[in-house]
Amino acid sequence: MSVSYTEEHIRTLEWREHIRLRPGMYIGKLGDGSSQDDGIYVLLKEVMDNAVDEYMMGFGKKIDVSINERVVRVRDYGRGIPQGKLIDAVSKMNTGAKYDSKVFKKSVGLNGIGVKAVNALSSSFIIRSVREGKVKSLEFSNGNLVKDEPLKPCTEEDGTEVIFHPDPELFGNYHFISEYVDTMLKNYVYLNAGLVINFNGNRFFSKNGLLDLLSENMNKEGLYPIIHLSGDDIEVAFTHGLQYGEEYYSFVNGQHTTQGGTHLAAFREAIVKTVREFFKKDYDPSDIRSSIIAAISVKIEEPVFESQTKTKLGSKDMAPGGPSVRNFIMEFIKKHLDDYLHKNSETARILLKKIQDAEKERKAISSIQKLARDRAKKVSLHNKKLRDCRVHYNSNEPNKLESTLFITEGDSASGSITKSRNVETQAVFSLRGKPLNTYGLTKKIVYENEEFNLLQAALNIEDGIENLRYNNIVIATDADVDGMHIRLLMLTFFLQFFPDLVRKGHVYILQTPLFRVRNKKETRYCYTEEERRKAVEALGPNPEITRFKGLGEISPDEFKHFIGKDMRLEPVRMRREDSLNGFLEFYMGKNTPERQDFIIENLKIEEDIVDEEPEE
């Protein structure tokens, strides 16, 4: 079949049309708010970046933020956008003051697109600029100007206010998770000592910068006091803990570069080089960086990021004609860290012992690791544990962020998910019975235990999570006692050996319905008792009620609804107040009277839910 291709097929889209047609180019993925990198948080970040830039330039000491019923308000007390150009600033591409480096020398927002994307992707977008006793107000809907208020006198402080409502037609049934917003706003104050951010009644403020950031995010004290170093255009803080892996928080001009970039690569290299030279021994980089917890912030003129969402720095130089990012960081770390270790001999002693312990463990498991890798390759060729998908996670390609691995147990459950899944982006890993309780065990178990060895190989995390094959790791177990136990065993494994998977928001729990309520005209799936009661009321007398006791009972045709676009995922989150060791000890350690009482009480609750007669 031939299709004609003529001049009429060539279209020129308006700015708002292009953003709404291709939102991924501007904000990454859309999402429903359950993941920290979902689009609604990027919209908030774009507005916050502009407000924080005003503070960085020396104007305004506080920012007020509120989120109420999906409506977001951000008010800064900077200079206010020049009112004669207000329409252009929020609705004309490639328009903005950030192109003038004399006005915004080391700002985050550099390409004049961010706030325009917020405008185009919001069902309601209001912006007010207050300057020298006058206010200018505009209102847009999906990027279309609907109200242009004339300049009016006012008594408000100078600054800019933005109020927006992300468009439900694009983002669906989304919700803001306060913890994610808290983390974003706290990062802004850590990077801008003295800035006050008020959010929904909470006040965020930092006096000690990145030192406060690490203290806030660590579950327990490091092996030695946090090393905090700062200079012109750079600040670093780090210590070592007892966890596996490496944990980094990296920033450029106040932007949280969650995927790192040239600055983080240079920092990791500089730590290794400096430590080797200080101890005069060629230690393996993995032994030096094992269990490190670090934060680095740099300020760069005209930074280049690898995507519009600015999560990875691509800049090679600190400024046009200036030193390279690598050399700048290497020289700073070499001088200041070397000085610090010479002046703090106890810290140096603890650091050396940590490196030597990591070296011993690595050598102890190296032979096991090689055998395990070979076994995994051979077994994976013939086993049916992994039903892979075609598209895998690639942090450099926003369109490939949604690859998912479901971890489930039992042939019937894995069979239902396998038949229902999207083979392009969804993979399934089948557990054989209950996995081993890994609490208190060493990393050798990852390679000696076939189940965990194969899972690690499937995820491609043997050498760290940088090459993770799936963005979403979803634990899909039955909503009964056995299912909950398997869920805990899997979480113990991830938290014990790969905590970064949880910290970076990759691990989720699949929510599946407990009940199906239907009549001849309509079927409703209910995830709670409350939803079931409402469904019974809505569908009239004597609806058919089915209680799902296991994933295997749900047919593949029905399962499509639960792992499709309306999939309900509960993110596994870690907060500072959550003691990881305490959590694992209570749930997965030796039996104690307290834990036995907890289990008995919850078993009673489960039995009450299962045995309750459905309402007719």
C-alpha positions in Angstrom: 0.0 0.0 0.0 1.5 3.4 -1.0 0.8 6.6 1.0 1.1 10.0 -0.7 3.6 12.4 0.8 3.0 16.0 -0.2 3.3 19.6 1.2 0.1 19.2 3.2 1.7 16.6 5.3 4.3 19.1 6.6 3.1 20.7 9.8 4.5 23.4 12.0 3.3 23.0 15.6 2.9 25.9 18.0 5.1 25.8 21.1 2.3 24.6 23.4 1.1 21.9 20.9 4.6 20.5 20.6 5.1 20.3 24.4 1.7 18.7 24.9 2.3 16.2 22.0 5.9 15.3 23.2 6.0 16.0 26.9 8.8 13.4 27.4 11.2 15.7 25.6 10.6 18.4 28.2 9.9 16.6 31.5 10.9 13.0 31.0 8.0 10.7 31.8 4.5 11.7 32.9 3.7 9.2 35.7 1.2 9.4 38.5 3.4 10.8 41.3 4.4 7.4 42.7 8.0 7.8 41.5 10.3 10.6 42.4 11.1 11.4 38.8 7.5 11.6 37.6 6.6 14.7 35.6 4.6 16.5 38.3 7.7 16.8 40.4 9.7 18.1 37.4 7.1 20.8 36.9 7.5 21.9 40.5 11.3 21.8 40.1 11.2 24.0 37.0 9.3 26.7 38.9 11.5 26.3 42.0 14.7 26.6 40.0 13.7 30.1 38.9 12.8 31.1 42.4 16.1 29.7 43.8 18.1 31.4 41.1 16.8 34.8 42.4 18.1 33.9 45.9 21.4 32.8 44.4 21.7 36.2 42.7 21.2 37.9 46.1 17.5 38.7 45.9 14.9 37.5 48.4 15.6 35.2 51.4 12.6 33.0 51.5 10.3 31.1 49.2 6.7 30.0 50.1 5.4 26.8 48.6 2.1 25.1 49.0 0.3 22.1 47.4 -3.4 21.8 48.0 -5.7 19.5 46.1 -3.2 19.2 43.2 -2.8 23.0 43.0 0.8 24.1 43.4 1.8 27.6 44.5 5.3 29.0 44.5 6.0 32.6 45.7 9.5 34.0 45.7 10.6 37.4 46.9 13.2 38.2 44.3 13.1 41.0 41.7 9.9 39.9 39.8 9.9 39.1 36.1 10.0 42.4 34.0 6.3 43.0 33.5 6.5 44.2 29.9 7.9 40.8 28.9 5.9 38.6 31.2 3.8 37.0 28.4 6.9 36.3 26.4 8.8 34.8 29.4 6.1 32.1 30.0 4.8 31.5 26.4 7.6 32.1 23.9 10.2 29.5 23.3 13.8 30.5 23.7 12.9 33.7 25.6 14.3 34.5 29.0 16.9 36.3 31.0 19.0 33.2 31.5 20.6 33.8 28.1 22.2 36.9 29.6 25.1 35.5 31.7 25.6 38.9 33.3 22.2 38.7 35.0 22.2 34.9 35.8 25.9 33.8 35.9 25.6 30.3 37.5 21.9 29.5 37.4 20.1 26.2 36.8 17.5 27.2 34.2 19.4 28.1 31.1 17.3 27.3 28.0 14.1 29.3 28.5 11.9 26.2 28.3 11.1 25.0 31.9 8.3 27.4 33.0 6.8 27.2 29.5 6.5 23.5 29.8 4.7 24.0 33.2 2.4 26.4 31.4 1.6 24.1 28.5 1.1 21.0 30.7 -1.2 22.7 33.3 -5.0 23.0 33.0 -4.6 26.2 34.9 -1.5 28.4 35.1 -1.4 31.8 36.8 1.6 34.0 37.1 2.0 37.3 38.9 4.9 39.6 38.9 5.3 42.3 41.6 7.8 45.1 41.0 8.1 48.5 42.7 4.5 48.7 43.9 2.8 47.3 40.8 1.5 43.8 39.9 1.0 42.2 36.5 -1.2 39.0 36.3 -1.7 36.5 33.6 -3.8 33.3 33.4 -3.4 30.4 31.0 -5.1 27.1 30.3 -3.1 24.4 28.6 -0.8 27.1 27.4 -3.5 29.3 26.0 -3.8 32.8 27.4 -7.3 33.3 28.9 -6.8 36.4 31.0 -4.4 39.3 30.8 -4.9 41.7 33.7 -3.7 45.3 33.3 -0.9 46.6 35.5 -2.3 47.5 38.9 -0.9 49.2 42.0 -0.2 47.0 45.1 1.5 46.9 48.4 3.0 43.4 48.2 6.8 42.7 48.4 8.6 42.3 45.0 8.8 38.9 43.6 7.0 36.3 41.4 4.1 34.0 42.2 3.2 31.0 40.1 0.1 28.9 40.7 -0.5 25.8 38.5 -2.6 22.7 38.3 -1.0 19.8 36.3 -3.5 18.7 33.6 -5.3 15.6 34.7 -5.9 14.7 31.0 -2.2 14.2 30.6 -1.1 13.0 34.1 -4.2 10.9 34.9 -5.1 10.2 38.5 -1.9 11.6 40.0 -1.0 12.6 43.5 1.9 14.4 45.1 3.8 12.5 47.8 4.8 14.9 50.5 8.0 13.0 51.3 9.2 13.5 47.7 8.5 17.2 47.8 10.1 17.5 51.2 13.3 15.9 49.8 13.4 18.2 46.8 12.9 21.4 48.9 15.4 20.3 51.6 18.0 19.8 48.9 17.5 23.4 47.9 18.2 24.7 51.4 21.2 22.4 51.9 22.7 23.9 48.7 21.8 27.5 49.6 22.7 28.1 53.3 20.5 30.8 54.7 17.6 30.3 52.3 14.2 29.6 54.0 11.6 27.5 52.3 8.1 27.3 53.8 6.0 24.3 52.6 2.5 23.5 53.9 3.3 24.7 57.4 6.9 23.3 57.6 10.0 25.4 57.6 13.2 24.2 55.9 16.5 25.9 56.6 20.2 24.8 56.6 23.2 26.3 58.4 25.8 23.7 57.5 25.1 22.9 53.8 26.0 19.4 52.6 27.0 18.4 56.1 23.3 18.7 57.1 22.3 16.8 54.0 24.4 13.8 54.9 23.3 13.9 58.5 19.7 14.0 57.5 20.0 11.1 55.1 22.1 8.7 57.2 20.3 6.1 59.3 23.2 6.0 61.8 26.5 7.7 62.3 29.3 7.1 59.9 32.5 5.2 60.8 34.2 8.6 61.3 33.0 12.2 61.5 31.7 13.6 58.2 34.6 15.2 56.3 33.2 18.6 55.1 35.3 20.6 52.6 34.4 23.7 50.7 35.9 26.3 48.4 35.0 28.6 45.6 32.4 26.9 43.4 32.7 23.5 45.2 31.5 21.8 48.4 31.9 18.2 49.3 31.0 16.0 52.3 31.5 12.3 52.9 32.1 9.5 55.3 31.9 5.7 55.2 29.2 3.5 56.7 28.6 -0.2 57.1 26.2 -0.7 54.2 27.0 -2.2 50.9 27.4 -0.1 47.8 28.1 3.6 47.2 25.7 6.4 48.0 26.0 9.8 46.3 24.1 13.1 46.2 25.5 15.3 43.4 24.5 18.8 42.4 25.3 21.4 39.8 24.2 25.0 40.4 21.6 23.7 42.9 20.3 21.1 40.5 20.1 17.5 41.8 21.9 15.5 39.2 20.5 12.1 40.1 22.3 10.5 37.2 25.6 12.1 38.0 27.8 13.2 35.1 31.3 14.6 34.7 31.5 16.2 38.2 30.5 13.0 40.0 32.9 10.9 37.9 35.7 13.3 38.7 34.9 13.2 42.4 34.9 9.4 42.5 38.2 9.3 40.7 39.7 12.0 42.9 38.8 10.2 46.1 40.6 7.0 44.9 43.7 8.9 43.7 44.1 10.9 46.9 43.6 8.0 49.2 46.1 5.8 47.3 48.7 8.6 47.4 48.1 9.3 51.1 48.5 5.6 52.2 51.1 5.0 49.5 49.4 1.8 48.3 47.5 1.0 45.1 44.2 -0.1 46.6 41.4 -1.3 44.4 38.9 1.6 43.7 36.0 -0.6 44.8 37.6 -1.2 48.2 38.2 2.6 48.7 34.7 3.6 47.7 32.9 0.6 49.3 30.2 1.9 51.7 31.0 5.6 51.0 28.2 8.1 51.6 29.0 11.4 49.8 27.6 14.7 48.5 29.2 17.0 46.0 28.0 20.4 44.7 29.7 22.5 42.1 28.8 25.8 40.4 29.5 26.1 36.7 29.0 28.8 34.2 26.8 27.9 31.3 26.4 24.2 32.3 25.4 21.6 29.6 23.1 18.9 30.7 22.4 15.7 28.8 18.6 16.1 28.8 16.0 18.8 29.5 15.3 17.4 32.9 19.0 18.2 33.8 19.7 15.0 35.8 23.1 14.4 34.2 25.9 16.9 33.7 27.7 16.8 30.3 29.9 19.9 30.7 33.6 19.3 30.3 34.7 22.7 31.6 33.9 24.9 34.6 33.5 27.9 32.4 34.2 29.0 28.8 38.0 29.1 28.6 38.3 27.9 32.2 39.7 24.7 33.8 38.1 21.3 33.1 35.6 20.0 35.6 37.9 16.9 36.1 41.0 18.9 36.8 39.3 21.4 39.0 37.8 18.7 41.3 40.9 16.6 41.2 43.1 19.5 42.4 40.6 20.5 45.1 40.2 17.0 46.6 43.9 16.2 46.4 44.9 19.4 48.3 42.1 19.6 50.9 41.5 15.9 51.6 45.2 15.2 51.9 45.5 18.1 54.4 42.5 16.8 56.3 43.8 13.3 56.7 47.2 14.5 57.8 45.6 16.7 60.5 43.1 14.0 61.6 45.1 10.8 62.2 42.2 8.9 63.9 39.9 9.4 60.9 42.8 8.2 58.6 43.2 5.1 60.8 39.5 4.2 60.6 39.4 4.8 56.9 42.4 2.6 56.3 40.8 -0.3 58.3 37.6 0.1 56.3 39.5 -0.2 53.1 41.4 -3.3 54.3 38.2 -5.0 55.5 36.6 -4.4 52.1 39.6 -5.8 50.4 39.5 -9.0 52.5 35.8 -9.5 51.8 36.3 -8.9 48.1 39.1 -11.4 47.8 37.1 -14.0 49.9 34.2 -14.0 47.5 36.1 -13.5 44.2 36.5 -17.2 43.4 32.8 -17.8 44.5 31.8 -14.9 42.3 33.5 -16.3 39.2 31.9 -19.7 39.7 28.5 -18.1 40.3 28.7 -16.0 37.2 29.5 -19.0 35.1 26.6 -20.9 36.7 24.2 -18.1 36.1 25.1 -17.9 32.5 24.6 -21.6 32.0 21.5 -21.9 34.0 19.8 -18.8 32.5 20.1 -20.4 29.0 17.8 -23.3 30.1 15.7 -22.0 32.9 12.3 -20.4 32.8 12.9 -18.2 35.8 13.2 -15.0 33.7 10.7 -14.1 31.0 12.5 -11.1 29.6 11.1 -8.0 27.8 12.5 -6.3 24.7 13.2 -2.8 26.1 15.5 -2.3 29.0 16.3 0.6 31.3 18.6 3.2 29.8 19.0 6.3 31.9 20.1 8.3 28.8 16.9 7.6 26.9 13.8 9.0 28.7 11.4 6.9 26.5 12.9 3.7 28.0 12.4 4.6 31.6 9.4 2.4 32.1 10.9 -1.1 31.9 9.6 -3.3 34.7 10.6 -6.6 36.3 7.9 -8.4 38.3 9.2 -10.7 41.0 6.6 -13.3 41.8 6.3 -16.8 43.4 4.6 -19.9 42.0 3.8 -21.2 38.6 0.2 -20.0 38.5 0.9 -16.4 39.6 3.9 -16.0 37.3 1.9 -17.6 34.5 -0.9 -15.1 34.8 1.5 -12.1 34.8 3.5 -13.6 31.9 0.4 -14.0 29.8 -1.0 -10.5 30.7 2.2 -8.4 30.5 3.4 -6.0 27.8 6.3 -8.0 26.3 7.9 -4.8 25.2 8.6 -3.3 28.6 7.5 -5.9 31.3 9.6 -8.9 32.4 8.8 -11.6 35.0 11.2 -13.4 37.4 9.7 -16.5 39.1 10.8 -17.4 42.6 10.8 -21.1 43.7 9.1 -21.1 47.1 10.3 -18.8 49.9 13.7 -17.2 49.4 16.4 -17.4 52.0 16.4 -14.9 54.9 19.6 -13.0 54.3 19.5 -10.9 57.4 23.0 -10.9 59.1 24.6 -12.8 56.3 27.5 -11.6 54.2 27.5 -10.8 50.5 28.9 -14.3 49.8 25.3 -15.5 50.0 24.4 -13.6 46.9 26.7 -15.8 44.9 26.3 -19.1 46.8 22.5 -19.0 46.7 21.2 -19.9 43.2 18.0 -18.0 43.5 19.6 -14.7 44.5 22.5 -15.3 42.1 20.2 -15.6 39.2 18.1 -12.6 40.3 21.2 -10.5 40.6 22.3 -11.6 37.1 18.8 -10.8 35.7 19.0 -7.3 37.2 22.6 -6.9 36.0 23.7 -5.4 39.3 26.8 -7.6 40.1 29.1 -4.5 39.8 26.6 -1.9 41.1 23.3 -0.5 40.0 24.7 1.8 37.2 23.9 -0.9 34.6 20.5 -1.8 36.1 18.3 -3.5 33.4 14.9 -2.5 34.7 13.8 0.9 36.1 11.0 -0.6 38.1 11.5 -3.7 40.3 8.0 -4.8 41.4 7.5 -7.4 44.1 4.2 -9.2 43.2 3.1 -11.6 45.9 -0.3 -12.8 47.3 -2.0 -10.6 49.9 -1.8 -13.3 52.5 0.6 -14.2 55.3 2.9 -16.3 53.0 2.9 -13.5 50.4 3.7 -10.9 53.1 6.6 -13.1 54.3 8.0 -13.5 50.8 7.7 -9.7 50.4 9.7 -9.2 53.6 12.4 -11.7 52.6 12.9 -9.9 49.2 13.0 -6.4 50.9 15.6 -7.8 53.3 17.7 -8.9 50.4 17.5 -5.6 48.6 18.0 -3.5 51.8 20.9 -5.6 53.0 23.0 -5.8 49.8 21.6 -3.3 47.3 20.1 -0.4 49.4 20.6 2.0 46.5 17.8 0.3 44.6 15.4 1.4 47.4 17.0 4.8 47.9 16.8 5.7 44.2 13.1 4.7 44.0 13.4 1.5 41.9 11.6 -0.9 44.2 7.8 -1.2 44.4 5.1 -3.4 45.8 2.3 -4.4 43.4 -1.2 -3.7 44.7 -3.7 -6.2 43.4 -7.4 -6.2 44.2 -8.8 -8.1 47.1 -12.4 -8.3 45.7 -14.3 -8.3 42.4 -17.8 -6.9 42.6 -20.0 -7.2 39.5 -23.5 -7.3 38.1 -24.6 -7.9 34.5 -23.6 -4.4 33.4 -20.5 -3.5 35.3 -17.4 -5.0 37.1 -15.5 -3.2 39.8 -12.2 -4.3 41.3 -11.7 -3.3 44.9 -8.4 -3.0 46.8 -9.8 -2.3 50.2 -12.8 -3.1 52.4 -14.0 0.5 51.9 -13.8 0.2 48.1 -15.8 -3.1 48.3 -18.6 -1.5 50.4 -18.9 1.4 48.0 -19.0 -0.9 45.0 -21.8 -3.0 46.6 -23.8 0.2 47.2 -23.2 1.5 43.7 -24.0 -1.7 41.8 -27.4 -2.3 43.6 -28.9 -5.5 45.1 -27.1 -8.8 45.2 -24.0 -8.2 43.1 -21.6 -11.1 42.7 -18.6 -10.7 45.1 -15.4 -12.7 44.6 -12.6 -12.6 47.2 -9.2 -13.1 45.4 -7.0 -15.2 47.7 -4.0 -15.4 45.4 -2.6 -14.0 42.2 -3.0 -17.3 40.5 -6.7 -17.1 40.9 -6.9 -14.0 38.7 -7.3 -14.9 35.0 -4.8 -13.4 32.5 -7.5 -11.3 30.9 -8.3 -9.7 34.3 -4.7 -9.3 35.2 -4.2 -7.0 32.2 -6.1 -4.3 34.1 -3.8 -4.6 37.2 -0.5 -4.3 35.4 -1.5 -1.9 32.6 -1.8 1.9 32.6 -3.9 1.9 35.8 -1.4 -0.3 37.7 -1.2 0.5 41.4 2.3 0.5 42.7 3.3 1.3 46.3 6.9 2.7 46.3 9.2 1.3 48.9 10.7 4.4 50.6 13.4 4.9 53.2 13.3 7.9 55.5 16.0 9.1 57.9 13.8 8.1 60.9 13.6 4.6 59.6 16.5 2.6 61.3 17.4 0.1 58.7 19.2 -2.2 61.2 16.3 -1.8 63.6 13.8 -2.6 60.9 15.6 -5.8 59.8 16.4 -6.9 63.3 12.7 -6.7 64.4 11.2 -8.3 61.3 13.9 -10.7 60.2 16.1 -11.4 63.2 15.7 -13.9 66.0 12.2 -14.4 67.5 11.4 -12.1 70.4 8.2 -11.8 72.5 7.6 -8.4 70.9 7.8 -9.8 67.4 5.6 -12.8 68.3 2.9 -10.5 69.7 3.1 -8.4 66.5 2.7 -11.4 64.2 -0.2 -12.9 66.3 -2.0 -9.5 66.2 -1.6 -9.2 62.5 -2.6 -12.8 61.8 -5.9 -12.1 63.7 -6.5 -9.1 61.4 -5.8 -11.1 58.3 -8.1 -13.9 59.5 -10.9 -11.4 60.2 -10.6 -10.0 56.6 -10.5 -13.5 55.0 -13.3 -14.9 57.1 -15.6 -11.9 56.9 -18.8 -12.8 55.0 -19.3 -10.4 52.1 -22.3 -8.1 52.2 -25.1 -9.2 49.9 
